[in-house]
Amino acid sequence: MLVAVGTTNLSKLRAVTQALATIFPGRKEGDIVVKGVSVASGVSDQPMSDEETIEGATNRAQRAFAAVEGADFGIGVEGGIHKIGDQYFDGGWVVVVDKDGRTGIGCSARYQLSQKIMDLVLKGDELGVVMDRLTGQTDIKQSAGAMGILTNGIVNRDTCMVHGIYFAFSKWISDAKYWEESEL
Ligand SMILES: O=P(O)(O)OP(=O)(O)OP(=O)(O)OC[C@H]1O[C@@H](n2cnc3c(O)ncnc32)[C@H](O)[C@@H]1O
């Protein structure tokens, strides 16, 4: 199975590899090939709404699928912020496409961003840059992620994304009766 993922971010690629091993059990090592490709998300570097983040994940999935010949699936994973009331939350959206034209969508758990972090993001820096500056670490977005820092390592970015990937694949792994047009 060849799976094209629209990113070269190591945390996202780890999440996809881990999720696929659970989604398609019994496959021998090497049966599932995950190929990360650099594609444009087509949205801003720091998406600021669920709608924009879903659009980015969709573009990444479609563009990765088109870029990798013979791919069985294209996957787009996009991180983004969303405001609910006067609070800001971050999370990841996942879109899956396949060669039959089917599309699946899922999202990770989301977590609150403090006003202190948001003040820096709203000044124009991406969350990853802000977290690097606050922690003194480099490229947090490819390792623990902001959620890993804020949960003291309990939920890292790849762990968080894995659930979004499971949900995005639900159409392929649950009974078709939940998805087909039915007479009920
Ligand atoms: O290489 P790509 O796939 O673009 O990965 P990315 O991490 O740069 O990009 P995303 O589009 O998924 O995320 C949008 C921005 O949100 C930030 N971001 C989202 N979740 C984050 C997290 O958990 N930790 C740090 N930064 C995060 C990050 O700075 C990104 O610029």
The ligand as an SDF file (V2000), in Angstrom:
LIG
                    3D

 31 33  0  0  0  0  0  0  0  0999 V2000
    5.6010   21.1430    7.2960 O   0  0  0  0  0  0  0  0  0  0  0  0
    4.1340   21.3560    7.4780 P   0  0  0  0  0  0  0  0  0  0  0  0
    3.3240   20.1910    7.0840 O   0  0  0  0  0  0  0  0  0  0  0  0
    3.6740   22.6460    6.8920 O   0  0  0  0  0  0  0  0  0  0  0  0
    3.8830   21.4160    9.0500 O   0  0  0  0  0  0  0  0  0  0  0  0
    3.6810   22.6570    9.9950 P   0  0  0  0  0  0  0  0  0  0  0  0
    3.7260   22.1630   11.4030 O   0  0  0  0  0  0  0  0  0  0  0  0
    4.6310   23.7350    9.6450 O   0  0  0  0  0  0  0  0  0  0  0  0
    2.2960   23.2640    9.6150 O   0  0  0  0  0  0  0  0  0  0  0  0
    0.7480   23.1080    9.8900 P   0  0  0  0  0  0  0  0  0  0  0  0
    0.1460   23.6700    8.6820 O   0  0  0  0  0  0  0  0  0  0  0  0
    0.2850   21.7830   10.3260 O   0  0  0  0  0  0  0  0  0  0  0  0
    0.4350   24.0540   11.1190 O   0  0  0  0  0  0  0  0  0  0  0  0
    0.1430   25.4090   10.9320 C   0  0  0  0  0  0  0  0  0  0  0  0
    0.9780   26.2060   11.8810 C   0  0  0  0  0  0  0  0  0  0  0  0
    0.5440   25.9270   13.1950 O   0  0  0  0  0  0  0  0  0  0  0  0
    1.6400   25.7410   14.0360 C   0  0  0  0  0  0  0  0  0  0  0  0
    1.3130   24.6090   14.8730 N   0  0  0  0  0  0  0  0  0  0  0  0
    0.1940   23.9000   14.8460 C   0  0  0  0  0  0  0  0  0  0  0  0
    0.1890   22.9900   15.8170 N   0  0  0  0  0  0  0  0  0  0  0  0
    1.3400   23.1310   16.4620 C   0  0  0  0  0  0  0  0  0  0  0  0
    1.9230   22.5030   17.5750 C   0  0  0  0  0  0  0  0  0  0  0  0
    1.3300   21.5350   18.2260 O   0  0  0  0  0  0  0  0  0  0  0  0
    3.1200   22.9180   17.9860 N   0  0  0  0  0  0  0  0  0  0  0  0
    3.7370   23.9030   17.3680 C   0  0  0  0  0  0  0  0  0  0  0  0
    3.2420   24.5430   16.3220 N   0  0  0  0  0  0  0  0  0  0  0  0
    2.0560   24.1630   15.8780 C   0  0  0  0  0  0  0  0  0  0  0  0
    2.8750   25.6300   13.2010 C   0  0  0  0  0  0  0  0  0  0  0  0
    3.7160   26.6930   13.5880 O   0  0  0  0  0  0  0  0  0  0  0  0
    2.4400   25.8390   11.7800 C   0  0  0  0  0  0  0  0  0  0  0  0
    3.0950   26.9030   11.2040 O   0  0  0  0  0  0  0  0  0  0  0  0
  1  2  2  0
  2  3  1  0
  2  4  1  0
  2  5  1  0
  5  6  1  0
  6  7  2  0
  6  8  1  0
  6  9  1  0
  9 10  1  0
 10 11  2  0
 10 12  1  0
 10 13  1  0
 13 14  1  0
 14 15  1  0
 15 16  1  0
 15 30  1  0
 16 17  1  0
 17 18  1  0
 17 28  1  0
 18 19  1  0
 18 27  1  0
 19 20  2  0
 20 21  1  0
 21 22  1  0
 21 27  2  0
 22 23  1  0
 22 24  2  0
 24 25  1  0
 25 26  2  0
 26 27  1  0
 28 29  1  0
 28 30  1  0
 30 31  1  0
M  END
$$$$
